[in-house]
Structures are given as structure tokens and as C-alpha cells.
Amino acid sequence: MKNLMEKIKPNTETGLDKKTIEEIKSELLKRKEDISHTLKALAEEDSHEADKLAAKFPEYGDKPDENAQEVSDYSSNLGTEEILKKAYDDIEATLKRIEDDSYGVCKYCKGDIAKGRLLARPVASSCVKCKKELQENV
């Protein structure tokens, strides 16, 4: 019972309450679905790839300018696919943290992540202080 009450009461450091977390979760689920649809349009199943997807190669024709456009579009699709896969993976990890009640906790210092940061970037897994330290040390 005590654990349930801790989930319901607001986190005093971050200001995240159950309703806010549910709103974030709902938005993440929508984004996940949108990304999934976009990935299906850009990529096709490929059992040789680790993630089972590979960017589709467009077919515009046999003329040199059409071939050049195919290569250009394919290159662009590869980059877009990678960005979407990363966003999808970030959302999956965030949804897992929400389910196991570790959402809003910095993975480095175990402190609370500020509410403003989570509202601006719901997939954030580190607090601003730790993120700045990581970026400065790169």
C-alpha cells in the first residue's frame, strides 16, 4: 500500500505526478506509432540486418539522371532510417522506465531529473548537470 501511495503523490523535486507521467506516456506511445509507420514506409524487412529492417532502394528508371536520383534518395533514406530507429529505441527505453518506476531518475547520479527537462525532452535519461558533465568530457 505504501508503494502505491508513493506512486500517486507528486515527486517534490521534479513535480511529476501520476497524471503528468500518464500524459507523457500517452504522447510517447503516439510518437512510437508514428515512427513505426514511417519506418515501414522507408524500409523493408531484411533478415540479414540486426534490426530486421533495411532502407528501400527507390527505382525511378534506367537513365543516368534517374540513377543519380535513386542513389541520392537512398542515401537520404538511410540517414532518416537511422535517426528514426534511434528515436524509436529511446521511446522504448523510456516506456520501460515508466513501467518499472524509474522514470525521472538520472541514470548516472540517481538524482531526480527536473520536470521542465522531462516535459521538453520526455526521453531524457539524465539530469542536466550529468549531461553537461558528459558533454564537457567528450
C-alpha positions, 0 to 999 in steps of 0.5 A: 500500500505504501508503494502505491501511495508513493506512486500517486503523490507528486515527486517534490523535486521534479513535480511529476505526478501520476497524471503528468507521467500518464500524459507523457506516456500517452504522447510517447506511445503516439510518437512510437506509432508514428515512427513505426509507420514511417519506418515501414514506409522507408524500409523493408524487412531484411533478415540479414540486418540486426534490426530486421529492417533495411532502407528501400532502394527507390527505382525511378528508371534506367537513365543516368539522371534517374540513377543519380536520383535513386542513389541520392534518395537512398542515401537520404533514406538511410540517414532518416532510417537511422535517426528514426530507429534511434528515436524509436529505441529511446521511446522504448527505453523510456516506456520501460522506465515508466513501467518499472518506476524509474522514470525521472531518475538520472541514470548516472547520479540517481538524482531526480531529473527536473520536470521542465527537462522531462516535459521538453525532452520526455526521453531524457535519461539524465539530469542536466548537470550529468549531461553537461558533465558528459558533454564537457568530457567528450 
